[in-house]
Amino acid sequence: MPAKIKLRLDHLILSVGIVFLVLQLLEEGVFDFAAWAGRRLTIPSFTITTWLLLQPYFILALSLAFFIYRIDPEKFIAVGLGIVVWGLLDFLGFTGISWFYKEYTPGLISSLIYLPIAFLAYRILRREGKVSWGLGIRSSLAGIFIMTLPILAFLGVDRLFGI
């Protein structure tokens, strides 16, 4: 009988990136998130090309955060959990936009997978006695940073805020 593999935080953090690369990008591409966003969110000149060029920025941010976490998982646990928070923020964004427009937003279905990942991560943290407000705040800030940095880097602060 094969040995049981114990689910670890590393598996869940890595799974966020896999879900993004394999499922979410596919869903957004097939259902043309760029065209949807151009019509609904009135993002100027947001085309499929723009959307495609933006994705490597997210991939780089998630990958960099994962590699930083893997340098010292205990020391950089907030960065690793920031990836999980990124998934939750992504889910909340798609859910909020879908609710606001009362229609399906391309990317919503695949973003649902981030919920059980976050729940399992919380259970592992609780089991290991690592749940704390400080870790929650640092992880949330890391997740917000991972979410916003690619957008700011791609669009540029001046173009985004008119500075």
C-alpha angles and dihedrals in degrees: 000000000000118000118258116253111226112224109240134191089250090062093052095045091050091046091062089062092045092051089050095048099040107030112016098046089047093050093046091047097046094046092040103240089183093061091043092051092045091055100038106028095035092223104175114246094351102158135162087266091053090047091050092049091050095055097072088058090058091043091051093048093049092044093048091049090050093050091048089051091049092053088072114351094192095049096041099036091124090058091051091047088047086070089056089047088050087058091050091048089049090051092047091049094051092043093049094047092046091049093046094051093035091229143091115282115206105252097033098105096050091044089062088074090069090070098067090040090056092044092052091046090053091050091051091049091048092048090051093046094242100122111119139144091244093055090045092053094045091047091049092051090048090050092050090048092049089049099046103035095070092048093048092045092049101042097030124234092256094053094043098047101023091242 
